């Protein structure tokens, strides 16, 4: 959540995110609520995650990636 904290420290626009203690789940919940700041955080996170997984796949060629934590919790709550 370093990415979210860094973004929120510099952000002047209104957001529904807790500026002092953002979580992955709260960011993705805010994305669902159409919060533009949260959308930018999620997009940056997605870019970093995608690059990291692509590099990892190039090195060790796994058959599957398992992702957990707040990312998955936010998906589970939307079902």
PyMOL Python script that loads the backbone (N, CA, C, O; Angstrom):
from pymol import cmd

cmd.read_pdbstr("""\
ATOM      1  N   UNK A   1       0.811  -1.190   0.000  1.00  0.00           N
ATOM      2  CA  UNK A   1       0.000   0.000   0.000  1.00  0.00           C
ATOM      3  C   UNK A   1       0.858   1.258   0.000  1.00  0.00           C
ATOM      4  O   UNK A   1       0.347   2.374   0.104  1.00  0.00           O
ATOM      5  N   UNK A   2       2.167   1.064  -0.118  1.00  0.00           N
ATOM      6  CA  UNK A   2       3.054   2.226  -0.245  1.00  0.00           C
ATOM      7  C   UNK A   2       2.658   3.116  -1.408  1.00  0.00           C
ATOM      8  O   UNK A   2       2.699   4.342  -1.305  1.00  0.00           O
ATOM      9  N   UNK A   3       2.278   2.500  -2.508  1.00  0.00           N
ATOM     10  CA  UNK A   3       1.865   3.246  -3.698  1.00  0.00           C
ATOM     11  C   UNK A   3       0.669   4.140  -3.386  1.00  0.00           C
ATOM     12  O   UNK A   3       0.658   5.310  -3.767  1.00  0.00           O
ATOM     13  N   UNK A   4      -0.326   3.607  -2.705  1.00  0.00           N
ATOM     14  CA  UNK A   4      -1.519   4.374  -2.358  1.00  0.00           C
ATOM     15  C   UNK A   4      -1.178   5.500  -1.384  1.00  0.00           C
ATOM     16  O   UNK A   4      -1.643   6.627  -1.550  1.00  0.00           O
ATOM     17  N   UNK A   5      -0.380   5.201  -0.384  1.00  0.00           N
ATOM     18  CA  UNK A   5      -0.008   6.232   0.593  1.00  0.00           C
ATOM     19  C   UNK A   5       0.742   7.370  -0.075  1.00  0.00           C
ATOM     20  O   UNK A   5       0.476   8.542   0.192  1.00  0.00           O
ATOM     21  N   UNK A   6       1.680   7.021  -0.944  1.00  0.00           N
ATOM     22  CA  UNK A   6       2.453   8.041  -1.659  1.00  0.00           C
ATOM     23  C   UNK A   6       1.541   8.915  -2.514  1.00  0.00           C
ATOM     24  O   UNK A   6       1.674  10.139  -2.518  1.00  0.00           O
ATOM     25  N   UNK A   7       0.625   8.292  -3.230  1.00  0.00           N
ATOM     26  CA  UNK A   7      -0.304   9.031  -4.084  1.00  0.00           C
ATOM     27  C   UNK A   7      -1.195   9.944  -3.242  1.00  0.00           C
ATOM     28  O   UNK A   7      -1.410  11.104  -3.595  1.00  0.00           O
ATOM     29  N   UNK A   8      -1.710   9.422  -2.133  1.00  0.00           N
ATOM     30  CA  UNK A   8      -2.627  10.202  -1.299  1.00  0.00           C
ATOM     31  C   UNK A   8      -1.929  11.361  -0.594  1.00  0.00           C
ATOM     32  O   UNK A   8      -2.571  12.371  -0.310  1.00  0.00           O
ATOM     33  N   UNK A   9      -0.641  11.246  -0.305  1.00  0.00           N
ATOM     34  CA  UNK A   9       0.104  12.348   0.304  1.00  0.00           C
ATOM     35  C   UNK A   9       0.208  13.536  -0.639  1.00  0.00           C
ATOM     36  O   UNK A   9       0.242  14.683  -0.193  1.00  0.00           O
ATOM     37  N   UNK A  10       0.258  13.270  -1.932  1.00  0.00           N
ATOM     38  CA  UNK A  10       0.428  14.323  -2.933  1.00  0.00           C
ATOM     39  C   UNK A  10      -0.897  14.793  -3.527  1.00  0.00           C
ATOM     40  O   UNK A  10      -0.943  15.843  -4.166  1.00  0.00           O
ATOM     41  N   UNK A  11      -1.956  14.048  -3.331  1.00  0.00           N
ATOM     42  CA  UNK A  11      -3.243  14.297  -3.992  1.00  0.00           C
ATOM     43  C   UNK A  11      -4.018  15.420  -3.324  1.00  0.00           C
ATOM     44  O   UNK A  11      -4.133  15.468  -2.099  1.00  0.00           O
ATOM     45  N   UNK A  12      -4.548  16.322  -4.140  1.00  0.00           N
ATOM     46  CA  UNK A  12      -5.376  17.420  -3.629  1.00  0.00           C
ATOM     47  C   UNK A  12      -6.857  17.230  -3.942  1.00  0.00           C
ATOM     48  O   UNK A  12      -7.707  17.900  -3.356  1.00  0.00           O
ATOM     49  N   UNK A  13      -7.166  16.320  -4.864  1.00  0.00           N
ATOM     50  CA  UNK A  13      -8.576  16.085  -5.208  1.00  0.00           C
ATOM     51  C   UNK A  13      -9.282  15.339  -4.077  1.00  0.00           C
ATOM     52  O   UNK A  13      -8.648  14.645  -3.282  1.00  0.00           O
ATOM     53  N   UNK A  14     -10.586  15.491  -4.021  1.00  0.00           N
ATOM     54  CA  UNK A  14     -11.388  14.755  -3.047  1.00  0.00           C
ATOM     55  C   UNK A  14     -11.393  13.274  -3.401  1.00  0.00           C
ATOM     56  O   UNK A  14     -11.400  12.896  -4.573  1.00  0.00           O
ATOM     57  N   UNK A  15     -11.390  12.458  -2.373  1.00  0.00           N
ATOM     58  CA  UNK A  15     -11.437  11.008  -2.545  1.00  0.00           C
ATOM     59  C   UNK A  15     -12.136  10.395  -1.340  1.00  0.00           C
ATOM     60  O   UNK A  15     -12.130  10.966  -0.250  1.00  0.00           O
ATOM     61  N   UNK A  16     -12.734   9.234  -1.543  1.00  0.00           N
ATOM     62  CA  UNK A  16     -13.381   8.559  -0.419  1.00  0.00           C
ATOM     63  C   UNK A  16     -12.398   7.679   0.351  1.00  0.00           C
ATOM     64  O   UNK A  16     -12.763   7.067   1.355  1.00  0.00           O
ATOM     65  N   UNK A  17     -11.158   7.616  -0.117  1.00  0.00           N
ATOM     66  CA  UNK A  17     -10.143   6.802   0.550  1.00  0.00           C
ATOM     67  C   UNK A  17      -9.683   7.445   1.850  1.00  0.00           C
ATOM     68  O   UNK A  17      -9.624   8.670   1.961  1.00  0.00           O
ATOM     69  N   UNK A  18      -9.361   6.621   2.820  1.00  0.00           N
ATOM     70  CA  UNK A  18      -8.785   7.078   4.074  1.00  0.00           C
ATOM     71  C   UNK A  18      -7.328   7.433   3.797  1.00  0.00           C
ATOM     72  O   UNK A  18      -6.513   6.550   3.527  1.00  0.00           O
ATOM     73  N   UNK A  19      -7.006   8.689   3.862  1.00  0.00           N
ATOM     74  CA  UNK A  19      -5.657   9.144   3.513  1.00  0.00           C
ATOM     75  C   UNK A  19      -4.593   8.623   4.481  1.00  0.00           C
ATOM     76  O   UNK A  19      -3.425   8.522   4.107  1.00  0.00           O
ATOM     77  N   UNK A  20      -4.967   8.297   5.695  1.00  0.00           N
ATOM     78  CA  UNK A  20      -3.994   7.861   6.700  1.00  0.00           C
ATOM     79  C   UNK A  20      -3.741   6.364   6.684  1.00  0.00           C
ATOM     80  O   UNK A  20      -2.657   5.923   7.065  1.00  0.00           O
ATOM     81  N   UNK A  21      -4.711   5.574   6.253  1.00  0.00           N
ATOM     82  CA  UNK A  21      -4.565   4.122   6.337  1.00  0.00           C
ATOM     83  C   UNK A  21      -5.313   3.419   5.204  1.00  0.00           C
ATOM     84  O   UNK A  21      -6.291   2.715   5.454  1.00  0.00           O
ATOM     85  N   UNK A  22      -4.858   3.605   3.954  1.00  0.00           N
ATOM     86  CA  UNK A  22      -5.539   2.917   2.850  1.00  0.00           C
ATOM     87  C   UNK A  22      -5.195   1.427   2.850  1.00  0.00           C
ATOM     88  O   UNK A  22      -4.115   1.028   3.286  1.00  0.00           O
ATOM     89  N   UNK A  23      -6.114   0.623   2.361  1.00  0.00           N
ATOM     90  CA  UNK A  23      -5.855  -0.811   2.200  1.00  0.00           C
ATOM     91  C   UNK A  23      -6.169  -1.178   0.754  1.00  0.00           C
ATOM     92  O   UNK A  23      -6.830  -0.418   0.045  1.00  0.00           O
ATOM     93  N   UNK A  24      -5.702  -2.327   0.326  1.00  0.00           N
ATOM     94  CA  UNK A  24      -5.993  -2.770  -1.037  1.00  0.00           C
ATOM     95  C   UNK A  24      -7.501  -2.885  -1.241  1.00  0.00           C
ATOM     96  O   UNK A  24      -8.029  -2.481  -2.277  1.00  0.00           O
ATOM     97  N   UNK A  25      -8.183  -3.439  -0.247  1.00  0.00           N
ATOM     98  CA  UNK A  25      -9.627  -3.598  -0.359  1.00  0.00           C
ATOM     99  C   UNK A  25     -10.311  -2.239  -0.460  1.00  0.00           C
ATOM    100  O   UNK A  25     -11.224  -2.071  -1.268  1.00  0.00           O
ATOM    101  N   UNK A  26      -9.885  -1.264   0.348  1.00  0.00           N
ATOM    102  CA  UNK A  26     -10.531   0.047   0.304  1.00  0.00           C
ATOM    103  C   UNK A  26     -10.286   0.740  -1.031  1.00  0.00           C
ATOM    104  O   UNK A  26     -11.156   1.457  -1.525  1.00  0.00           O
ATOM    105  N   UNK A  27      -9.099   0.533  -1.623  1.00  0.00           N
ATOM    106  CA  UNK A  27      -8.820   1.124  -2.931  1.00  0.00           C
ATOM    107  C   UNK A  27      -9.748   0.522  -3.980  1.00  0.00           C
ATOM    108  O   UNK A  27     -10.342   1.257  -4.769  1.00  0.00           O
ATOM    109  N   UNK A  28      -9.882  -0.799  -4.002  1.00  0.00           N
ATOM    110  CA  UNK A  28     -10.730  -1.424  -5.010  1.00  0.00           C
ATOM    111  C   UNK A  28     -12.220  -1.161  -4.756  1.00  0.00           C
ATOM    112  O   UNK A  28     -13.002  -1.097  -5.704  1.00  0.00           O
ATOM    113  N   UNK A  29     -12.616  -1.010  -3.496  1.00  0.00           N
ATOM    114  CA  UNK A  29     -13.997  -0.606  -3.196  1.00  0.00           C
ATOM    115  C   UNK A  29     -14.253   0.806  -3.719  1.00  0.00           C
ATOM    116  O   UNK A  29     -15.327   1.094  -4.247  1.00  0.00           O
ATOM    117  N   UNK A  30     -13.263   1.682  -3.568  1.00  0.00           N
ATOM    118  CA  UNK A  30     -13.397   3.053  -4.071  1.00  0.00           C
ATOM    119  C   UNK A  30     -13.431   3.081  -5.604  1.00  0.00           C
ATOM    120  O   UNK A  30     -14.114   3.918  -6.195  1.00  0.00           O
ATOM    121  N   UNK A  31     -12.700   2.175  -6.238  1.00  0.00           N
ATOM    122  CA  UNK A  31     -12.769   2.069  -7.707  1.00  0.00           C
ATOM    123  C   UNK A  31     -14.194   1.727  -8.125  1.00  0.00           C
ATOM    124  O   UNK A  31     -14.729   2.306  -9.070  1.00  0.00           O
ATOM    125  N   UNK A  32     -14.807   0.778  -7.410  1.00  0.00           N
ATOM    126  CA  UNK A  32     -16.198   0.402  -7.715  1.00  0.00           C
ATOM    127  C   UNK A  32     -17.149   1.572  -7.526  1.00  0.00           C
ATOM    128  O   UNK A  32     -18.183   1.655  -8.189  1.00  0.00           O
ATOM    129  N   UNK A  33     -16.792   2.486  -6.611  1.00  0.00           N
ATOM    130  CA  UNK A  33     -17.620   3.671  -6.352  1.00  0.00           C
ATOM    131  C   UNK A  33     -17.262   4.822  -7.284  1.00  0.00           C
ATOM    132  O   UNK A  33     -17.736   5.942  -7.095  1.00  0.00           O
ATOM    133  N   UNK A  34     -16.429   4.555  -8.291  1.00  0.00           N
ATOM    134  CA  UNK A  34     -16.060   5.519  -9.325  1.00  0.00           C
ATOM    135  C   UNK A  34     -15.193   6.662  -8.806  1.00  0.00           C
ATOM    136  O   UNK A  34     -15.313   7.791  -9.281  1.00  0.00           O
ATOM    137  N   UNK A  35     -14.325   6.385  -7.842  1.00  0.00           N
ATOM    138  CA  UNK A  35     -13.399   7.372  -7.296  1.00  0.00           C
ATOM    139  C   UNK A  35     -12.205   7.489  -8.244  1.00  0.00           C
ATOM    140  O   UNK A  35     -11.500   6.505  -8.468  1.00  0.00           O
ATOM    141  N   UNK A  36     -11.970   8.668  -8.799  1.00  0.00           N
ATOM    142  CA  UNK A  36     -10.918   8.837  -9.804  1.00  0.00           C
ATOM    143  C   UNK A  36      -9.516   8.647  -9.218  1.00  0.00           C
ATOM    144  O   UNK A  36      -8.632   8.129  -9.901  1.00  0.00           O
ATOM    145  N   UNK A  37      -9.303   9.052  -7.983  1.00  0.00           N
ATOM    146  CA  UNK A  37      -7.998   8.859  -7.347  1.00  0.00           C
ATOM    147  C   UNK A  37      -7.728   7.367  -7.175  1.00  0.00           C
ATOM    148  O   UNK A  37      -6.633   6.892  -7.477  1.00  0.00           O
ATOM    149  N   UNK A  38      -8.715   6.639  -6.697  1.00  0.00           N
ATOM    150  CA  UNK A  38      -8.566   5.191  -6.521  1.00  0.00           C
ATOM    151  C   UNK A  38      -8.322   4.502  -7.858  1.00  0.00           C
ATOM    152  O   UNK A  38      -7.541   3.554  -7.935  1.00  0.00           O
ATOM    153  N   UNK A  39      -8.981   4.969  -8.901  1.00  0.00           N
ATOM    154  CA  UNK A  39      -8.765   4.378 -10.226  1.00  0.00           C
ATOM    155  C   UNK A  39      -7.320   4.543 -10.668  1.00  0.00           C
ATOM    156  O   UNK A  39      -6.739   3.624 -11.243  1.00  0.00           O
ATOM    157  N   UNK A  40      -6.736   5.707 -10.406  1.00  0.00           N
ATOM    158  CA  UNK A  40      -5.342   5.932 -10.781  1.00  0.00           C
ATOM    159  C   UNK A  40      -4.405   5.037  -9.970  1.00  0.00           C
ATOM    160  O   UNK A  40      -3.434   4.504 -10.506  1.00  0.00           O
ATOM    161  N   UNK A  41      -4.696   4.875  -8.686  1.00  0.00           N
ATOM    162  CA  UNK A  41      -3.883   4.001  -7.839  1.00  0.00           C
ATOM    163  C   UNK A  41      -3.981   2.560  -8.343  1.00  0.00           C
ATOM    164  O   UNK A  41      -2.966   1.873  -8.465  1.00  0.00           O
ATOM    165  N   UNK A  42      -5.187   2.109  -8.632  1.00  0.00           N
ATOM    166  CA  UNK A  42      -5.390   0.731  -9.104  1.00  0.00           C
ATOM    167  C   UNK A  42      -4.708   0.506 -10.452  1.00  0.00           C
ATOM    168  O   UNK A  42      -4.151  -0.565 -10.698  1.00  0.00           O
ATOM    169  N   UNK A  43      -4.749   1.502 -11.316  1.00  0.00           N
ATOM    170  CA  UNK A  43      -4.096   1.363 -12.621  1.00  0.00           C
ATOM    171  C   UNK A  43      -2.579   1.249 -12.459  1.00  0.00           C
ATOM    172  O   UNK A  43      -1.942   0.418 -13.106  1.00  0.00           O
ATOM    173  N   UNK A  44      -2.010   2.081 -11.599  1.00  0.00           N
ATOM    174  CA  UNK A  44      -0.571   1.994 -11.335  1.00  0.00           C
ATOM    175  C   UNK A  44      -0.207   0.640 -10.733  1.00  0.00           C
ATOM    176  O   UNK A  44       0.777   0.013 -11.126  1.00  0.00           O
ATOM    177  N   UNK A  45      -1.016   0.203  -9.774  1.00  0.00           N
ATOM    178  CA  UNK A  45      -0.794  -1.105  -9.151  1.00  0.00           C
ATOM    179  C   UNK A  45      -0.841  -2.212 -10.206  1.00  0.00           C
ATOM    180  O   UNK A  45       0.015  -3.097 -10.221  1.00  0.00           O
ATOM    181  N   UNK A  46      -1.832  -2.159 -11.078  1.00  0.00           N
ATOM    182  CA  UNK A  46      -1.964  -3.163 -12.130  1.00  0.00           C
ATOM    183  C   UNK A  46      -0.767  -3.190 -13.056  1.00  0.00           C
ATOM    184  O   UNK A  46      -0.317  -4.258 -13.472  1.00  0.00           O
ATOM    185  N   UNK A  47      -0.248  -2.009 -13.380  1.00  0.00           N
ATOM    186  CA  UNK A  47       0.941  -1.940 -14.233  1.00  0.00           C
ATOM    187  C   UNK A  47       2.152  -2.571 -13.549  1.00  0.00           C
ATOM    188  O   UNK A  47       2.879  -3.353 -14.161  1.00  0.00           O
ATOM    189  N   UNK A  48       2.364  -2.226 -12.280  1.00  0.00           N
ATOM    190  CA  UNK A  48       3.484  -2.815 -11.540  1.00  0.00           C
ATOM    191  C   UNK A  48       3.325  -4.332 -11.398  1.00  0.00           C
ATOM    192  O   UNK A  48       4.277  -5.085 -11.602  1.00  0.00           O
ATOM    193  N   UNK A  49       2.121  -4.767 -11.049  1.00  0.00           N
ATOM    194  CA  UNK A  49       1.872  -6.201 -10.878  1.00  0.00           C
ATOM    195  C   UNK A  49       2.070  -6.944 -12.192  1.00  0.00           C
ATOM    196  O   UNK A  49       2.690  -8.007 -12.218  1.00  0.00           O
ATOM    197  N   UNK A  50       1.556  -6.398 -13.266  1.00  0.00           N
ATOM    198  CA  UNK A  50       1.709  -7.035 -14.576  1.00  0.00           C
ATOM    199  C   UNK A  50       3.158  -7.171 -14.995  1.00  0.00           C
ATOM    200  O   UNK A  50       3.579  -8.212 -15.499  1.00  0.00           O
ATOM    201  N   UNK A  51       3.916  -6.105 -14.779  1.00  0.00           N
ATOM    202  CA  UNK A  51       5.342  -6.158 -15.131  1.00  0.00           C
ATOM    203  C   UNK A  51       6.086  -7.175 -14.268  1.00  0.00           C
ATOM    204  O   UNK A  51       6.909  -7.943 -14.765  1.00  0.00           O
ATOM    205  N   UNK A  52       5.786  -7.167 -12.972  1.00  0.00           N
ATOM    206  CA  UNK A  52       6.454  -8.107 -12.072  1.00  0.00           C
ATOM    207  C   UNK A  52       6.140  -9.553 -12.446  1.00  0.00           C
ATOM    208  O   UNK A  52       7.035 -10.398 -12.482  1.00  0.00           O
ATOM    209  N   UNK A  53       4.870  -9.835 -12.724  1.00  0.00           N
ATOM    210  CA  UNK A  53       4.494 -11.202 -13.087  1.00  0.00           C
ATOM    211  C   UNK A  53       5.092 -11.606 -14.435  1.00  0.00           C
ATOM    212  O   UNK A  53       5.484 -12.759 -14.619  1.00  0.00           O
ATOM    213  N   UNK A  54       5.163 -10.673 -15.369  1.00  0.00           N
ATOM    214  CA  UNK A  54       5.767 -10.979 -16.670  1.00  0.00           C
ATOM    215  C   UNK A  54       7.244 -11.305 -16.513  1.00  0.00           C
ATOM    216  O   UNK A  54       7.745 -12.245 -17.129  1.00  0.00           O
ATOM    217  N   UNK A  55       7.940 -10.534 -15.692  1.00  0.00           N
ATOM    218  CA  UNK A  55       9.365 -10.807 -15.456  1.00  0.00           C
ATOM    219  C   UNK A  55       9.563 -12.138 -14.742  1.00  0.00           C
ATOM    220  O   UNK A  55      10.457 -12.912 -15.085  1.00  0.00           O
ATOM    221  N   UNK A  56       8.730 -12.394 -13.756  1.00  0.00           N
ATOM    222  CA  UNK A  56       8.806 -13.664 -13.034  1.00  0.00           C
ATOM    223  C   UNK A  56       8.524 -14.838 -13.972  1.00  0.00           C
ATOM    224  O   UNK A  56       9.206 -15.862 -13.917  1.00  0.00           O
ATOM    225  N   UNK A  57       7.527 -14.686 -14.825  1.00  0.00           N
ATOM    226  CA  UNK A  57       7.186 -15.746 -15.774  1.00  0.00           C
ATOM    227  C   UNK A  57       8.339 -16.011 -16.745  1.00  0.00           C
ATOM    228  O   UNK A  57       8.589 -17.154 -17.128  1.00  0.00           O
ATOM    229  N   UNK A  58       9.029 -14.957 -17.134  1.00  0.00           N
ATOM    230  CA  UNK A  58      10.155 -15.122 -18.056  1.00  0.00           C
ATOM    231  C   UNK A  58      11.311 -15.870 -17.419  1.00  0.00           C
ATOM    232  O   UNK A  58      12.060 -16.569 -18.103  1.00  0.00           O
ATOM    233  N   UNK A  59      11.456 -15.723 -16.104  1.00  0.00           N
ATOM    234  CA  UNK A  59      12.584 -16.350 -15.415  1.00  0.00           C
ATOM    235  C   UNK A  59      12.281 -17.784 -14.987  1.00  0.00           C
ATOM    236  O   UNK A  59      13.090 -18.685 -15.213  1.00  0.00           O
ATOM    237  N   UNK A  60      11.108 -18.001 -14.363  1.00  0.00           N
ATOM    238  CA  UNK A  60      10.858 -19.340 -13.798  1.00  0.00           C
ATOM    239  C   UNK A  60       9.754 -20.114 -14.509  1.00  0.00           C
ATOM    240  O   UNK A  60       9.556 -21.294 -14.218  1.00  0.00           O
ATOM    241  N   UNK A  61       9.041 -19.495 -15.417  1.00  0.00           N
ATOM    242  CA  UNK A  61       8.009 -20.155 -16.217  1.00  0.00           C
ATOM    243  C   UNK A  61       7.020 -20.982 -15.372  1.00  0.00           C
ATOM    244  O   UNK A  61       6.906 -22.192 -15.565  1.00  0.00           O
ATOM    245  N   UNK A  62       6.311 -20.333 -14.443  1.00  0.00           N
ATOM    246  CA  UNK A  62       5.361 -21.088 -13.611  1.00  0.00           C
ATOM    247  C   UNK A  62       4.134 -21.484 -14.418  1.00  0.00           C
ATOM    248  O   UNK A  62       3.820 -20.856 -15.429  1.00  0.00           O
ATOM    249  N   UNK A  63       3.451 -22.511 -13.978  1.00  0.00           N
ATOM    250  CA  UNK A  63       2.230 -22.920 -14.668  1.00  0.00           C
ATOM    251  C   UNK A  63       1.030 -22.123 -14.176  1.00  0.00           C
ATOM    252  O   UNK A  63      -0.008 -22.096 -14.837  1.00  0.00           O
ATOM    253  N   UNK A  64       1.163 -21.469 -13.012  1.00  0.00           N
ATOM    254  CA  UNK A  64       0.046 -20.700 -12.458  1.00  0.00           C
ATOM    255  C   UNK A  64       0.577 -19.650 -11.485  1.00  0.00           C
ATOM    256  O   UNK A  64       1.603 -19.856 -10.838  1.00  0.00           O
ATOM    257  N   UNK A  65      -0.125 -18.532 -11.388  1.00  0.00           N
ATOM    258  CA  UNK A  65       0.130 -17.529 -10.366  1.00  0.00           C
ATOM    259  C   UNK A  65      -1.067 -17.521  -9.427  1.00  0.00           C
ATOM    260  O   UNK A  65      -2.211 -17.568  -9.881  1.00  0.00           O
ATOM    261  N   UNK A  66      -0.817 -17.462  -8.132  1.00  0.00           N
ATOM    262  CA  UNK A  66      -1.889 -17.368  -7.136  1.00  0.00           C
ATOM    263  C   UNK A  66      -1.758 -16.015  -6.464  1.00  0.00           C
ATOM    264  O   UNK A  66      -0.723 -15.696  -5.879  1.00  0.00           O
ATOM    265  N   UNK A  67      -2.824 -15.218  -6.551  1.00  0.00           N
ATOM    266  CA  UNK A  67      -2.813 -13.872  -5.982  1.00  0.00           C
ATOM    267  C   UNK A  67      -3.828 -13.830  -4.854  1.00  0.00           C
ATOM    268  O   UNK A  67      -4.959 -14.288  -5.016  1.00  0.00           O
ATOM    269  N   UNK A  68      -3.432 -13.287  -3.716  1.00  0.00           N
ATOM    270  CA  UNK A  68      -4.331 -13.224  -2.558  1.00  0.00           C
ATOM    271  C   UNK A  68      -4.332 -11.846  -1.943  1.00  0.00           C
ATOM    272  O   UNK A  68      -3.865 -10.883  -2.551  1.00  0.00           O
ATOM    273  N   UNK A  69      -4.853 -11.752  -0.748  1.00  0.00           N
ATOM    274  CA  UNK A  69      -4.869 -10.490  -0.016  1.00  0.00           C
ATOM    275  C   UNK A  69      -6.043  -9.607  -0.395  1.00  0.00           C
ATOM    276  O   UNK A  69      -7.098 -10.090  -0.803  1.00  0.00           O
ATOM    277  N   UNK A  70      -5.842  -8.300  -0.253  1.00  0.00           N
ATOM    278  CA  UNK A  70      -6.906  -7.330  -0.498  1.00  0.00           C
ATOM    279  C   UNK A  70      -7.433  -7.330  -1.919  1.00  0.00           C
ATOM    280  O   UNK A  70      -8.601  -7.021  -2.152  1.00  0.00           O
ATOM    281  N   UNK A  71      -6.586  -7.671  -2.860  1.00  0.00           N
ATOM    282  CA  UNK A  71      -7.033  -7.724  -4.259  1.00  0.00           C
ATOM    283  C   UNK A  71      -8.136  -8.763  -4.414  1.00  0.00           C
ATOM    284  O   UNK A  71      -9.170  -8.494  -5.026  1.00  0.00           O
ATOM    285  N   UNK A  72      -7.919  -9.923  -3.869  1.00  0.00           N
ATOM    286  CA  UNK A  72      -8.898 -11.001  -3.979  1.00  0.00           C
ATOM    287  C   UNK A  72     -10.111 -10.728  -3.096  1.00  0.00           C
ATOM    288  O   UNK A  72     -11.240 -11.023  -3.487  1.00  0.00           O
ATOM    289  N   UNK A  73      -9.890 -10.172  -1.917  1.00  0.00           N
ATOM    290  CA  UNK A  73     -11.012  -9.843  -1.038  1.00  0.00           C
ATOM    291  C   UNK A  73     -11.971  -8.877  -1.734  1.00  0.00           C
ATOM    292  O   UNK A  73     -13.187  -9.019  -1.611  1.00  0.00           O
ATOM    293  N   UNK A  74     -11.438  -7.903  -2.456  1.00  0.00           N
ATOM    294  CA  UNK A  74     -12.299  -6.939  -3.140  1.00  0.00           C
ATOM    295  C   UNK A  74     -13.096  -7.612  -4.244  1.00  0.00           C
ATOM    296  O   UNK A  74     -14.241  -7.233  -4.492  1.00  0.00           O
ATOM    297  N   UNK A  75     -12.522  -8.591  -4.905  1.00  0.00           N
ATOM    298  CA  UNK A  75     -13.222  -9.329  -5.963  1.00  0.00           C
ATOM    299  C   UNK A  75     -14.315 -10.209  -5.374  1.00  0.00           C
ATOM    300  O   UNK A  75     -15.417 -10.276  -5.918  1.00  0.00           O
ATOM    301  N   UNK A  76     -14.024 -10.877  -4.280  1.00  0.00           N
ATOM    302  CA  UNK A  76     -14.972 -11.778  -3.636  1.00  0.00           C
ATOM    303  C   UNK A  76     -16.204 -11.010  -3.150  1.00  0.00           C
ATOM    304  O   UNK A  76     -17.325 -11.511  -3.240  1.00  0.00           O
ATOM    305  N   UNK A  77     -15.996  -9.802  -2.639  1.00  0.00           N
ATOM    306  CA  UNK A  77     -17.124  -9.011  -2.118  1.00  0.00           C
ATOM    307  C   UNK A  77     -18.043  -8.503  -3.209  1.00  0.00           C
ATOM    308  O   UNK A  77     -19.185  -8.140  -2.928  1.00  0.00           O
ATOM    309  N   UNK A  78     -17.575  -8.467  -4.448  1.00  0.00           N
ATOM    310  CA  UNK A  78     -18.398  -7.930  -5.527  1.00  0.00           C
ATOM    311  C   UNK A  78     -19.278  -8.998  -6.171  1.00  0.00           C
ATOM    312  O   UNK A  78     -20.131  -8.672  -6.996  1.00  0.00           O
ATOM    313  N   UNK A  79     -19.088 -10.251  -5.814  1.00  0.00           N
ATOM    314  CA  UNK A  79     -19.853 -11.353  -6.436  1.00  0.00           C
ATOM    315  C   UNK A  79     -21.272 -11.411  -5.911  1.00  0.00           C
ATOM    316  O   UNK A  79     -22.048 -12.272  -6.325  1.00  0.00           O
TER     317      UNK A  79
END
""", "prot")
cmd.dss("prot")
cmd.show_as("cartoon", "prot")
cmd.util.cbc("prot")
cmd.orient("prot")
